[in-house]
Amino acid sequence: MKIVSILCVLTLLFGCSTEPRIDKSFTSRSQSDRIKFIIIHYTFGDQANSLETLTQTDVSSHYLLTDSEKPFFYELVDESRQANHAGLSSWKIYNQLNAASIGIEIVNLGFIDTSEGRAWYPYPQAQTDQLILLLKKLVSRYNINPENILGHNEIAPQRKQDPGPMFPWKKLADAGLISWPDQNRVAEFLPQYQTQLPDIFWFQKKLAQHGYAIPQTGVLDQETRNVLVAFQSRYRQSLFDGNPDAETAAILEVLTASIFLLPVKTEQIFPAVTPVNSQY
């Protein structure tokens, strides 16, 4: 009986454990951080509405940057969890970027349509300063590449416009967070493209090489114009009309000169454009 009792105890201790037996003495060298992107948005609303949208609906983000006199961040989703901010999205070989990104929403009204045209709201310097501080921490924490700090309009150019043409991308470049085209090299290429502008297929190929999902049709369709607007809104904010021109070509040439040419996606599905204040 004593032996049976001992066997029962051993069975309880070792045979009926509810935890798996895991050996952690080996580590694979083939691994990386799950977070590879930072996606920047504007909220297209005031602070109260933005908080309600990001906490009480199906839309969320990891951080919300306020527009108060002394801006600060609300942390709405822990970085270890997925926030639903990117929606249907694509960049280079990646799709559905929610799972691999940190989403940052900035309280900004976006734009207002007036009798003189569309007017975009600026980003105060205090907001930009706070954003740069957070971006530097995130970049260091997750080893995020400069080309992977993106606007919502870049990963979803057929349906999004945020963070808009007033977003201070150049200030992020000056802070060492993102890459920026060398203006001297742009000036070198400009005369060439002023003399002879490349065809639409060239623009589509270069934009795809840069990272955008774009049809390769050789036709200046609305989808191509939307991608051009997104590109120009980042790198040439003085004019973002979606037209392929010499300066846009020169900037594209400089930005793609040292990038390995990735396979172009020719079967990308392009959804209909949704209202600009749709957050997801």
Secondary structure, DSSP 8 states (H G I E B T S, - for coil): -HHHHHHHHHIIIIIS-SS-----S---SS---S--EEEEEE-SS-HHHHHHHHHHSS---SEEE--SSS--EEE-S-TTS--S-S-S-EETTEE-GGGGEEEEEE----EEEETTEEEE----HHHHHHHHHHHHHHHHHHT--GGGEEEHHHHSTTT--TT-TTS-HHHHHHTTSS----HHHHHHHHHHHHHS---HHHHHHHHHHHT-----SSS--HHHHHHHHHHHHHH-TT--SS---HHHHHHHHHHHTTS------SS--------TT---
